[in-house]
Amino acid sequence: MLLISLIVLLVLGVIAFVCSYFGTIIALRKIKENYTANQPDFIVREEMSSTQRMQFKRKYTTIREIFRNSKKATIELEGWELSQLIANSTETVNYADMTDFWIQDDRLMAKMSIPMDMLQHPKIPTMFSSFFRGRYLNGVFKFDFAIKDGNLKLDLEECIVKGNPVNETFLKILNSQNFDAVVSRKLGHAWREYIDSIEIKNNKMIIKTK
């Protein structure tokens, strides 16, 4: 699904930049020691009740139809529905065991357990992959996320890794990046033809399609 693929790519883009920012073996050692673990942090989703399961099935079918037929509509997603979309959409099923999303205090929250050797460093890909083989980035991320007038806003407000917050300086470096360009490289500009806006309000994600 275009919408969920967009969200996942945004988050993976953040992580990819965390890795690609550091170009020396000394800095890589620091990342390995401070930010990665030798075991994944398995994602556990709450089981849906029978009522939630029926509600989700109806909404999932509706969303599929909206995007398949390019319908103009407004879609509202609660946090648990966003989580289940990732787990049940064919486009994101490969990420279901390593990513989860929910909404808290009008912010997009993400828990991730990413195998580091699946990421690519633009300058030292072989060294990077070998160095981080068998290591995982386990963390909880807090985003201010919105799309309006074709402009994508993604501010990483907080990142907790190994139980500790990443320092403010590092967050500023991450937020200085052009995530719109990251998404465009992965998805092209097609999403702009379908999505009019996305905002998080009253602890719901509100998507308006064109």
N, C-alpha and C positions, 0 to 999 in steps of 0.2 A: 504494500500500500504506500502510495507516494508520501502521505502525511507522516506515517511512522518511520519510513525510511529517512525522511528529512530529519526527524528528531534524532534518530540513532547516529546518522552521519555527523550531525552537529557535535554530539558528545564524543564520538570517536575522533573527530577533528581536533577537539580540545586535547585529548590524550596524545594524539599523534604529535601535536605541537609541543607538548610537555617534553616528549622524547627528542624531537628534532632540534629543540632550542639548544641543547647541550651538545657540543661538538668534540669535547676532549675526553680522553679515557679517564682522567681524574674526576671530571664531573659525572661521567657515567657510573663510576664506582660509588659516588655519593648518592646518586639516584637509586642505585641497586640496594644500597644499605638502608637508606632512609625511607624510600617510597615503595619498595617491592617486597614480596614475600615468596616463599618457596611452595606455598599451598594456595589454591583458589579459595575465595570466600563464597561459598555456594549461595545462589539466589533462591530464596524460599518465598513463594507467593502464598497468600492466604487462599484457602479453598473458597470458591463461590458457593453461596447458598443456592437452593433450587430456584428461588425467586430471582436472585442475581443472574443465575445461568440463563434463565429465560429472557431477562431484560437484555443481557449482553448479546445473546443470539440475535434478537430483533435489531439491536443497534448496529451490530456488525454487518448484518445483511443490508441495512439502510445505508451505511457508510460506503460499502462496496458499490451499491447501486448509484449513489451520488457521484462518486469518482469515475465509475465506468461510463456513465452517461453524461458526464460533464454538467450536472445539474447545479443550479444556483440554490444554495441552502445554508442554513445555520446548524452546526453540529455542536452539542455540548457534551463534554466528557468529564465524568468524575475521575478522581485519582485511581480508583480500583479498575475502572474501565480502561484507562490508559495503560495500566499494567497488563491487563488481560489482552489488549490489542497486540502488544509486543509478543506475548506468549502464543497467540493464536494466528497471527498473520503470517502467510507464507513468506513474505518479504523479510520478516524479522525473526523467524523461528530459530535461525542459527545464532541469534544474539540472546535468546531467551534465558539461557543458563548463565549468561555473563552480564546482563543488564536488566535493570528494573527501573521504572519511573513511577512517580506519584506526585501529588500536589499538596503543598503544605504552606499555609500563610501566603497564598497567592504567588508561590514560587514553584518552579519546576524542579523537583528533586530527582536525583538519579543515584542508584547504587550500582557499582560496577566492579567486576572482577575480570580484568582483561589480561589474557596471556601476552606477555611483553613481546615474545618472538613473532607474534602475528602482525606487529607494527613495523613500519619501514622508516629507516632514517635516510633522508635524501642524499647525504654526503658519504656515510659509511655504512651502507646497508648490511654487508656481510659481517663486519665486526659487531654491529649493533645486535643483529639477530643471534649471533653466537654468544655474545656477552650476556644477554638476557634470557637465553634458553632455559625453560623450566621456572621462570619467575613470573609473578602476577602483580598487577597493580590493583589493589583492593581499596576502594574508597567510596565516600558519599559526597556528592556534588550538589551545590545549590545554585540555580540559575534564575536570572531575570530574563525571561524569554518572551518575545513577541514578534509578529510580522505585521507591518502596516505600510500601505502604499508601495508594495514591492520591496520594502526595506526590512532586512532581518536584524533583529536585536538579540544578542546573546551575551549577557554579562555573567561571568562566573563570580558569584558573591562569596562563596565559601567552599572549601574543599578539605575534607577530613580523611587523612590517610594514616593507617596504623593507630587510629585513635587520636591523632594530633592534627590540629589545623595547619594548613600550608600558610606560610607567612604572607603578609600583605604585599610585599615587594614582588613576590612571585606571581600573585594574582594580578597585579597591575601589568606585568609582562605578558601574561596570558591574554588579558583583556585588550591589549594593544593590537592584537592580531585581527586580520580581516577574515572573519568566519564566513561571511557571505561568499568570499572567493573560494573557501574550502568546499562549501556546499555546491557552488556552481561547477567546480572541477569534477565533483562526484555525480551530481544529478543533472548538470546542465542548467538551463534556465526554464525548463518545462514547468516546474512547480509554480512559477509566477503566473502561468496561464490558467491554473486551477484554483490557487489559493488567493483570496482577496485579503484576508487578515486572520491572525491568530492572537488572542489575548487570554491571559489567565486572570479571572475575576471571580470573586466569591468562591474561591477554591474549586473552580471548574475551568477547563480549557475550552474556549469558545472559538470554533473555526468557522469562518465564512468563506464559502466557495463562490466562484464567479459563474 
